[in-house]
Amino acid sequence: MYAQVIFVIVLWPFHFFHFLSFDFTFSEELNTMELSKVTLEIFSKLEQQWLSHYEVASKIRILSIDGGGTAAIVAGASLIHLQDQIRSQTSDPHAQITDYFDIIAGTGIGAILASMITADDGFGRPLYTATDAVRFVSQNNRQLYKPKRTRLFLRRRRRFSSRSMENALKRVFQRKEDEGRLLTLKDTCKPLLIPCFDLKSSAPFVFSRADASESPSFNFELWKACRATSATPGLFGPFQFSSVDGKTSCSAVDGGLVMNNPAAAAITHVLHNKRDFPSVNGVEDLLVLSIGNGAPAKRANDGGECSTSAVVDIALDGVSETVDQMLGNAFCWNRTDYVRIQAFGLKEGKEEKVLSERVLESLPFGGKRLLQETNGSRIESFVQRLVATGKSSLPPSPCKARPH
């Protein structure tokens, strides 16, 4: 007797059916050994298909950019190399970083870069490339961090002009063809997270597209989010602002004081946001690229004393390094799913050294080790995984403009 048997298997995490058919003869000659071979063949094929879909479908890709400093040397070099590698490995000269990441987070100057590469052009595509964003920070650095005029007896206190930074941010976060409308958190082509610290509630406040999509009371103009996360005490005064409907207000200072490395905040957001990330159950479902913003080689003078600015640097670096250590522990079973790019003691004009610097990797439960791998090669390997898993399938901005 001849028959065709069709096996229908439901693979739960991905909610799709697999149909496998095998032709064989039912007869008295079909012995136990032959049946075992057929069974083994069936389940081997099922296992291969399940594992391939698991690798592709389950990993949510997170990009995190540290705050700290004003030049964004490490972040700038890393983002441009990341973009170039994506375009090279996909053979697509128009590919963007946001095509291959599901959520982007940034603090301080990292937030400005993150916001620029996720700002929606009105049609679901990024308004700026990584090259555009890095060039903006470089060319407008003096306007973003313009020294504020002070009276003679206060000149020793270095402060920056709030108005100068705000004008620069307003100019970049608007669409000229849309009558100069200022962009909001909803006007991003991928989910965006930006932290600050609210003096009114004495608690961290995180701007997110998810919250902005739920209520106008949590939707803020992008320039305000970037201004809030950059309000470093001593350099800028607290930033007073409100949501687009005026119902939520904050008095913000630098997000770097609590989340200079926003990678942990981004991971927590993904793990608890089942609406946008329903398939994520733990860190094993994540792929994280965390980009630092450099660390000074020396913080104290020869007498071992630290200036006020050095203390701020130590605090910001301490927050970043603590998060890196925690994530090193969380991903210790699969360290290739968490990649940290950082460089030390770099000065402006030395951007090319970022990619050639060897990786200093945090070890589980304390300590670091110097790897032979460089930052550049680590980004290249990470992009191979991004490209292999395909473009992000998350929906674009919830308020795209209609094409004219």
VMD Tcl script that draws the C-alpha trace (Angstrom):
set ca {
  {0.00 0.00 0.00}
  {1.37 3.42 -0.97}
  {0.57 6.63 0.86}
  {1.75 10.17 1.28}
  {1.96 11.39 4.85}
  {1.94 15.15 5.50}
  {3.22 16.33 8.83}
  {1.87 19.65 10.07}
  {3.87 21.24 12.87}
  {3.16 24.53 14.62}
  {6.25 26.27 15.91}
  {4.85 28.35 18.76}
  {7.14 31.43 18.96}
  {6.63 32.28 15.30}
  {2.99 31.30 14.73}
  {3.43 29.64 11.35}
  {2.94 26.18 9.91}
  {5.48 23.89 8.37}
  {4.31 21.23 5.94}
  {6.65 18.35 5.30}
  {5.64 15.50 3.07}
  {7.31 12.17 2.61}
  {6.45 9.34 0.25}
  {7.04 5.86 1.48}
  {5.43 2.44 1.30}
  {3.40 0.93 4.11}
  {4.02 -2.76 3.95}
  {5.04 -5.57 6.08}
  {8.62 -4.99 4.88}
  {8.76 -1.55 6.61}
  {10.55 -2.53 9.76}
  {11.26 -0.58 12.90}
  {14.69 0.57 11.75}
  {13.34 2.12 8.53}
  {10.59 3.90 10.47}
  {13.19 5.29 12.87}
  {15.20 6.66 9.93}
  {12.12 8.42 8.56}
  {11.31 9.88 11.97}
  {14.88 11.12 12.40}
  {14.85 12.74 8.95}
  {11.57 14.53 9.71}
  {12.69 15.98 13.01}
  {16.14 16.90 11.70}
  {14.51 19.02 9.00}
  {12.14 20.56 11.52}
  {15.01 21.38 13.86}
  {17.02 23.08 11.10}
  {14.05 25.18 10.01}
  {13.14 26.11 13.58}
  {16.69 27.17 14.45}
  {17.06 29.29 11.31}
  {13.78 31.11 11.96}
  {14.63 31.52 15.63}
  {17.88 33.31 14.80}
  {16.22 35.60 12.25}
  {12.93 36.38 13.92}
  {13.68 36.55 17.60}
  {16.53 39.04 17.92}
  {15.46 42.63 18.55}
  {18.34 44.94 17.57}
  {19.16 47.81 19.98}
  {21.53 50.71 19.28}
  {22.60 52.78 22.30}
  {24.76 55.94 22.19}
  {26.36 57.35 25.35}
  {26.41 60.96 26.43}
  {29.41 62.82 27.76}
  {31.60 65.49 26.21}
  {30.75 67.79 23.33}
  {32.73 66.42 20.37}
  {31.23 62.90 20.03}
  {34.54 61.55 18.74}
  {33.88 57.87 19.46}
  {30.19 57.96 18.60}
  {30.80 59.89 15.38}
  {33.49 57.58 14.03}
  {31.54 54.47 15.06}
  {28.24 55.58 13.51}
  {29.83 56.48 10.17}
  {31.70 53.14 10.08}
  {28.48 51.32 11.04}
  {26.60 53.02 8.21}
  {29.39 52.39 5.69}
  {29.59 48.71 6.62}
  {25.82 48.26 6.31}
  {25.93 49.80 2.83}
  {28.98 47.77 1.82}
  {27.71 44.41 3.06}
  {24.21 44.92 1.58}
  {25.47 46.50 -1.67}
  {22.86 49.18 -1.08}
  {24.33 52.72 -1.22}
  {21.13 54.15 0.29}
  {20.82 51.79 3.28}
  {20.42 53.52 6.63}
  {21.28 52.50 10.17}
  {17.60 52.55 11.14}
  {16.87 49.90 8.50}
  {18.64 47.32 10.66}
  {17.83 48.42 14.21}
  {14.49 48.16 16.02}
  {15.08 50.83 18.69}
  {17.69 53.56 19.24}
  {18.57 55.28 22.52}
  {20.84 58.23 23.25}
  {21.88 60.52 26.09}
  {23.31 64.05 25.86}
  {25.17 64.55 22.60}
  {24.39 60.89 21.87}
  {20.71 61.83 21.95}
  {21.25 64.50 19.30}
  {22.87 61.91 17.02}
  {20.19 59.30 17.79}
  {17.37 61.78 17.14}
  {18.84 62.95 13.85}
  {19.23 59.46 12.36}
  {15.70 58.47 13.45}
  {13.89 61.72 12.52}
  {11.28 60.87 9.87}
  {11.34 62.70 6.53}
  {7.54 62.42 6.29}
  {7.58 59.23 4.21}
  {8.99 56.68 6.63}
  {12.66 57.27 5.85}
  {15.34 58.99 7.98}
  {15.65 62.72 7.46}
  {19.42 62.51 8.03}
  {22.15 59.95 7.42}
  {24.76 59.16 10.06}
  {27.20 61.26 8.04}
  {24.78 64.21 8.13}
  {24.33 63.89 11.90}
  {28.05 63.70 12.67}
  {28.76 66.60 10.33}
  {26.08 68.71 12.05}
  {27.61 68.12 15.48}
  {31.09 68.91 14.17}
  {30.21 72.02 12.18}
  {27.79 73.43 14.76}
  {29.72 72.53 17.89}
  {30.49 76.13 18.69}
  {26.81 77.03 18.45}
  {25.63 74.02 20.45}
  {28.18 74.75 23.17}
  {28.69 78.49 22.85}
  {30.31 80.08 25.93}
  {27.91 82.39 27.70}
  {28.94 85.97 28.37}
  {29.30 86.58 32.08}
  {30.25 89.45 34.29}
  {33.92 89.92 35.03}
  {33.87 88.40 38.53}
  {32.03 85.29 37.25}
  {34.26 84.54 34.29}
  {35.92 81.61 35.99}
  {32.61 79.74 35.84}
  {32.30 78.30 32.36}
  {28.71 78.24 31.19}
  {27.10 77.69 27.79}
  {24.36 79.68 26.10}
  {20.99 77.95 26.28}
  {19.55 80.12 23.52}
  {22.35 79.27 21.11}
  {21.88 75.52 21.58}
  {18.10 75.79 21.31}
  {18.29 77.72 18.04}
  {20.62 75.11 16.55}
  {18.36 72.23 17.63}
  {15.17 73.91 16.37}
  {16.80 74.45 12.99}
  {17.77 70.80 12.55}
  {14.55 69.20 13.83}
  {12.09 70.59 11.32}
  {11.06 69.86 7.74}
  {11.38 72.87 5.45}
  {8.82 71.50 2.98}
  {6.34 71.09 5.85}
  {6.22 74.84 6.57}
  {8.94 74.50 9.18}
  {6.89 72.32 11.54}
  {8.99 71.23 14.50}
  {9.32 67.45 14.73}
  {8.10 65.53 17.79}
  {8.87 62.12 19.27}
  {6.11 60.68 17.09}
  {7.95 61.92 14.00}
  {10.61 59.20 14.15}
  {10.96 56.25 11.81}
  {11.98 53.92 14.66}
  {11.31 53.86 18.43}
  {13.52 56.37 20.23}
  {14.52 56.69 23.91}
  {16.11 59.76 25.53}
  {16.61 60.10 29.32}
  {16.84 63.20 31.51}
  {16.40 63.90 35.23}
  {13.30 65.81 36.35}
  {13.93 68.12 39.31}
  {10.18 68.45 39.94}
  {9.67 64.76 40.64}
  {13.28 64.08 41.70}
  {13.27 61.08 39.38}
  {14.55 60.08 35.95}
  {12.27 60.92 33.02}
  {12.57 58.99 29.77}
  {11.22 60.35 26.50}
  {9.94 57.55 24.29}
  {8.04 57.23 21.03}
  {5.90 54.52 22.59}
  {4.57 56.91 25.24}
  {4.23 59.73 22.71}
  {2.07 57.48 20.51}
  {-0.23 56.75 23.44}
  {-0.92 60.32 24.53}
  {-0.07 63.91 23.45}
  {0.71 64.51 27.13}
  {3.87 62.43 26.61}
  {4.70 63.72 23.15}
  {7.46 66.32 23.10}
  {9.25 68.20 20.36}
  {12.55 66.52 19.53}
  {14.59 69.64 20.13}
  {13.21 69.85 23.67}
  {14.11 66.23 24.40}
  {17.68 66.83 23.19}
  {17.93 70.10 25.09}
  {16.67 68.45 28.30}
  {19.12 65.54 28.21}
  {22.01 67.96 27.54}
  {21.36 70.31 30.48}
  {24.56 69.52 32.37}
  {24.54 71.24 35.80}
  {27.12 74.01 35.97}
  {27.24 74.32 32.17}
  {23.54 74.88 31.47}
  {20.71 75.91 33.74}
  {17.77 73.50 34.29}
  {15.53 73.35 31.23}
  {11.85 74.10 31.78}
  {9.56 72.61 29.14}
  {6.17 70.99 28.53}
  {4.50 68.44 26.24}
  {2.76 69.39 22.98}
  {-0.61 69.66 24.78}
  {0.91 71.50 27.75}
  {-0.34 68.93 30.29}
  {3.05 67.49 31.26}
  {5.88 69.73 32.37}
  {9.42 69.09 33.60}
  {12.44 70.91 34.95}
  {15.22 68.86 33.42}
  {18.93 68.41 33.97}
  {21.42 66.20 32.18}
  {20.27 62.62 31.59}
  {23.90 61.54 31.92}
  {23.68 61.97 35.68}
  {21.50 58.86 35.86}
  {21.69 57.19 32.43}
  {24.82 58.34 30.63}
  {24.87 54.87 29.07}
  {21.20 54.35 28.07}
  {21.66 50.72 26.99}
  {20.11 49.33 30.19}
  {17.13 51.68 29.85}
  {16.61 50.54 26.26}
  {16.78 46.87 27.23}
  {14.31 47.38 30.08}
  {11.97 49.25 27.72}
  {12.03 46.43 25.17}
  {11.50 43.71 27.79}
  {8.39 45.45 29.16}
  {6.92 46.85 25.92}
  {4.89 43.88 24.70}
  {2.93 46.01 22.26}
  {5.96 46.81 20.08}
  {8.11 43.80 21.01}
  {5.74 40.86 21.71}
  {8.30 38.12 20.97}
  {10.89 39.25 23.54}
  {11.04 37.24 26.76}
  {14.60 37.87 27.95}
  {18.06 39.12 27.01}
  {18.56 36.01 24.89}
  {16.14 37.64 22.42}
  {18.24 40.81 22.08}
  {21.18 41.97 19.99}
  {22.78 45.12 21.45}
  {25.35 47.56 20.10}
  {26.40 50.07 22.76}
  {28.61 52.98 21.65}
  {30.57 54.93 24.24}
  {31.71 58.52 23.89}
  {35.29 58.23 25.03}
  {36.87 58.53 28.46}
  {39.76 60.79 29.49}
  {43.06 59.05 30.12}
  {43.74 61.16 33.21}
  {41.22 62.70 35.61}
  {43.33 63.91 38.53}
  {46.38 66.14 38.81}
  {49.70 65.01 40.23}
  {48.55 65.84 43.75}
  {45.60 63.48 43.38}
  {43.04 66.28 43.50}
  {40.12 66.50 41.09}
  {38.52 69.66 39.70}
  {34.75 70.05 39.60}
  {34.69 69.21 35.88}
  {36.82 66.11 36.56}
  {34.33 64.97 39.21}
  {31.49 65.33 36.69}
  {33.50 63.29 34.17}
  {34.12 60.60 36.78}
  {30.40 60.46 37.60}
  {29.38 60.17 33.94}
  {32.07 57.58 33.18}
  {31.13 55.68 36.33}
  {27.51 55.42 35.25}
  {28.54 54.19 31.78}
  {31.04 51.66 33.08}
  {28.62 50.33 35.69}
  {25.99 49.68 33.02}
  {28.60 48.04 30.80}
  {29.62 45.75 33.67}
  {25.99 44.83 34.39}
  {25.28 44.04 30.76}
  {28.48 42.02 30.54}
  {27.06 39.86 33.32}
  {23.61 39.67 31.73}
  {25.02 38.51 28.38}
  {27.81 36.33 29.77}
  {26.30 33.18 28.22}
  {26.32 34.69 24.73}
  {28.72 37.61 24.64}
  {28.40 38.09 20.88}
  {24.87 39.42 21.46}
  {26.26 42.41 23.38}
  {28.95 44.56 21.79}
  {30.47 47.64 23.44}
  {32.52 50.19 21.50}
  {34.66 52.52 23.61}
  {37.97 54.38 23.40}
  {40.15 56.08 25.98}
  {42.25 59.23 26.10}
  {41.28 60.42 22.59}
  {41.47 64.07 21.57}
  {39.58 65.94 18.88}
  {41.09 65.36 15.45}
  {42.05 61.77 16.31}
  {38.79 60.18 15.12}
  {40.61 57.65 12.93}
  {42.18 56.08 16.05}
  {38.77 55.10 17.40}
  {38.39 52.23 14.95}
  {41.97 50.99 15.31}
  {41.89 50.91 19.12}
  {41.72 47.42 20.60}
  {38.59 46.38 22.44}
  {38.64 46.51 26.24}
  {35.93 44.05 27.24}
  {34.24 43.89 30.64}
  {34.47 40.47 32.26}
  {31.56 38.87 34.12}
  {31.64 39.73 37.82}
  {34.39 42.33 37.51}
  {37.54 43.29 35.68}
  {38.39 43.85 32.01}
  {40.52 42.21 29.38}
  {42.21 43.65 26.31}
  {41.27 41.78 23.14}
  {43.18 41.53 19.86}
  {40.00 42.63 18.10}
  {39.69 46.34 17.22}
  {36.61 48.55 17.45}
  {36.45 48.65 13.66}
  {36.56 44.88 13.19}
  {34.03 44.41 15.99}
  {31.56 46.71 14.22}
  {32.16 44.83 10.95}
  {31.38 41.49 12.61}
  {28.27 42.94 14.23}
  {27.03 44.24 10.86}
  {27.40 40.74 9.40}
  {24.82 39.55 11.93}
  {22.56 42.54 11.26}
  {22.58 41.93 7.53}
  {22.05 38.18 7.98}
  {18.90 38.79 10.02}
  {17.47 41.25 7.49}
  {15.84 44.64 7.78}
  {13.78 45.60 10.80}
  {10.08 44.91 10.40}
  {8.82 47.37 13.02}
  {6.23 49.88 11.77}
  {7.49 53.38 10.84}
  {6.46 56.68 12.41}
  {2.82 56.69 13.62}
  {2.26 60.08 11.99}
  {3.74 59.93 8.52}
  {2.73 62.68 6.17}
  {0.90 61.67 3.02}
  {2.96 61.84 -0.20}
  {2.00 64.83 -2.35}
}
mol new
graphics top color blue
foreach p $ca { graphics top sphere $p radius 0.5 }
foreach p [lrange $ca 0 end-1] q [lrange $ca 1 end] { graphics top cylinder $p $q radius 0.2 }
display resetview
